[in-house]
Amino acid sequence: MAHGSGKDKIKGKAKETLGKLTGDRRKEAEGEAEQAKGAIKKKMSGGHDRTPPTAP
C-alpha cells in the first residue's frame, strides 16, 4: 500500500538539499515535509515499501 514511500523520501531529500544550497527555506521545508510523508506511508504499511502479491 505504501507505493511511492521511498520515492517521497528521495524526492524530499533532493528538495531539502536544493533548498539548503540555494538558501530557499520554503523549498527546504517542502523537502522535509515530503520525507516525513514517505516515512508515514512506510510506517502505515507495516514497514514494507511494497505490498506482496496475493495468490489468486
Backbone as JSON, one array per atom type, in Angstrom:
{
  "sequence": "MAHGSGKDKIKGKAKETLGKLTGDRRKEAEGEAEQAKGAIKKKMSGGHDRTPPTAP",
  "N": [[0.8, -1.19, 0.0], [2.07, 1.16, 0.41], [3.0, 2.44, -1.87], [5.42, 4.28, -3.42], [6.54, 5.41, -1.13], [9.3, 5.31, -0.74], [10.07, 6.81, -2.93], [9.01, 9.28, -2.22], [10.61, 9.93, -0.05], [13.17, 10.13, -1.23], [12.76, 12.13, -3.17], [12.01, 14.18, -1.47], [14.37, 14.55, 0.01], [16.05, 15.47, -1.99], [14.78, 17.92, -2.63], [15.05, 19.23, -0.18], [17.86, 19.43, 0.03], [18.4, 20.99, -2.24], [17.08, 23.32, -1.49], [18.63, 24.05, 0.74], [21.09, 24.55, -0.51], [20.48, 26.71, -2.17], [19.48, 28.54, -0.45], [16.79, 28.68, -0.13], [14.38, 28.63, 1.97], [11.72, 27.8, 1.98], [11.57, 25.76, 0.01], [13.28, 23.96, 1.2], [11.8, 23.3, 3.5], [9.58, 22.13, 2.26], [10.79, 19.86, 1.25], [11.51, 18.55, 3.63], [8.98, 18.0, 4.62], [8.02, 16.28, 2.66], [9.7, 14.1, 2.99], [8.89, 13.28, 5.52], [6.3, 12.52, 4.9], [6.8, 10.27, 3.31], [7.94, 8.61, 5.25], [5.79, 8.24, 6.96], [3.99, 6.92, 5.25], [5.41, 4.54, 4.9], [5.45, 3.55, 7.51], [2.71, 3.18, 7.97], [2.23, 1.11, 6.26], [3.26, -1.02, 7.51], [5.97, -1.1, 7.45], [6.88, -2.01, 5.04], [7.88, -1.4, 1.7], [6.51, -2.21, -0.51], [3.48, -3.91, -1.24], [3.08, -7.35, -0.81], [2.44, -9.68, -3.48], [-0.8, -11.15, -3.91], [-2.15, -14.44, -3.73], [-4.08, -15.95, -6.31]],
  "CA": [[0.0, 0.0, 0.0], [2.9, 2.35, 0.51], [3.66, 2.69, -3.14], [5.97, 5.63, -3.51], [7.11, 5.94, 0.11], [10.73, 5.51, -1.0], [10.16, 7.93, -3.87], [8.74, 10.51, -1.46], [11.79, 10.22, 0.77], [14.27, 10.57, -2.11], [12.37, 13.41, -3.74], [12.06, 15.14, -0.37], [15.77, 14.83, 0.34], [16.56, 16.31, -3.07], [14.23, 19.26, -2.44], [15.67, 19.81, 1.02], [19.23, 19.77, -0.32], [18.35, 22.12, -3.16], [16.72, 24.47, -0.67], [19.8, 24.45, 1.55], [22.13, 25.1, -1.39], [20.06, 27.98, -2.75], [19.0, 29.42, 0.6], [15.34, 28.75, -0.24], [13.85, 27.97, 3.17], [10.44, 27.17, 1.65], [11.88, 24.51, -0.7], [13.87, 23.09, 2.22], [10.68, 22.83, 4.32], [8.8, 21.2, 1.42], [11.55, 18.6, 1.22], [11.38, 17.89, 4.92], [7.6, 17.5, 4.71], [7.89, 15.14, 1.75], [10.38, 12.98, 3.63], [8.0, 12.82, 6.59], [5.18, 11.84, 4.22], [7.3, 8.94, 2.94], [8.13, 7.83, 6.46], [4.45, 7.88, 7.44], [3.48, 5.88, 4.34], [6.12, 3.3, 5.19], [5.0, 3.08, 8.81], [1.33, 2.73, 7.83], [2.21, -0.15, 5.52], [3.92, -2.05, 8.32], [7.4, -1.06, 7.21], [7.22, -2.54, 3.73], [7.73, -0.45, 0.62], [5.55, -2.75, -1.48], [2.59, -4.95, -0.75], [3.37, -8.6, -1.51], [1.34, -10.13, -4.34], [-1.7, -12.13, -3.29], [-2.41, -15.62, -4.56], [-5.46, -15.96, -6.84]],
  "C": [[0.84, 1.26, 0.0], [3.66, 2.6, -0.77], [4.15, 4.12, -3.16], [6.57, 6.16, -2.23], [8.61, 6.2, -0.05], [10.96, 6.68, -1.93], [9.97, 9.25, -3.14], [9.98, 10.91, -0.65], [12.94, 10.76, -0.09], [13.98, 11.96, -2.69], [12.44, 14.52, -2.68], [13.48, 15.53, -0.01], [16.39, 15.73, -0.72], [16.07, 17.75, -2.93], [14.88, 19.96, -1.26], [17.1, 20.27, 0.72], [19.28, 20.97, -1.25], [18.02, 23.41, -2.39], [17.88, 24.98, 0.17], [20.86, 25.12, 0.68], [21.77, 26.49, -1.91], [19.57, 28.98, -1.69], [17.49, 29.59, 0.57], [14.72, 27.94, 0.9], [12.53, 27.24, 2.88], [10.66, 25.81, 0.97], [12.46, 23.49, 0.28], [12.76, 22.48, 3.1], [9.8, 21.85, 3.54], [9.48, 19.84, 1.38], [11.43, 17.83, 2.52], [9.99, 17.28, 5.08], [7.42, 16.27, 3.83], [8.58, 13.9, 2.33], [9.52, 12.41, 4.76], [6.83, 12.05, 6.02], [5.59, 10.42, 3.84], [7.46, 8.04, 4.15], [6.78, 7.36, 7.02], [3.85, 6.79, 6.57], [4.11, 4.53, 4.66], [5.62, 2.7, 6.51], [3.57, 2.52, 8.72], [1.23, 1.4, 7.09], [2.87, -1.29, 6.3], [5.4, -2.14, 8.04], [7.83, -1.61, 5.87], [6.99, -1.48, 2.67], [6.7, -0.92, -0.4], [4.7, -3.83, -0.82], [2.88, -6.24, -1.5], [2.18, -9.03, -2.35], [0.48, -11.17, -3.62], [-1.95, -13.26, -4.27], [-3.85, -15.58, -5.05], [-6.33, -17.03, -6.23]]
}
